[in-house]
Amino acid sequence: MFSRYNTITNQWTTLWSMNQPRAWPGVSVYDGKIYLIGGFDGSYRLRSAEVYDIDQDRWSFISNMLVGRAGCGAAIV
């Protein structure tokens, strides 16, 4: 389950689930979208990445990384 907190209304909203469960991903926000890269699925470090479109309440896969990573940082440059 994925949730979003609205600081104006002081409420949590449940959102559409990610396509792939993952712990410890790198997370960054850009242009109204949330990007998750890598993470850990309980057995392996992941190469996959997803983007969440806030307006459409939908997750989509984006290009994989070359190497799986977990507990990594992410930034928009």
C-alpha positions, 0 to 999 in steps of 0.5 A, a space after each residue: 500500500 502506498 499513501 500520500 499526505 496532504 499538508 493542507 487538509 491534514 489527511 492521508 490518501 491511499 494510492 494505486 500500488 506500485 507495479 513491483 513491491 520494493 523496500 529501500 528504493 531511491 526516491 526523487 520528485 520532479 515535475 509533479 511525478 515521484 520516481 522510485 529507482 531500485 530497491 530490494 524485493 526480499 531476495 535481490 537488489 532491483 534494477 527496475 524503476 517506476 514513476 508515479 503520476 500524481 494526476 492519474 494516480 498510476 505507476 508506470 515502469 521506466 528504463 531499468 538501471 544497469 546494476 541493481 541497487 538498494 538503499 541508494 539515494 536519488 536526485 534531480 540535477 
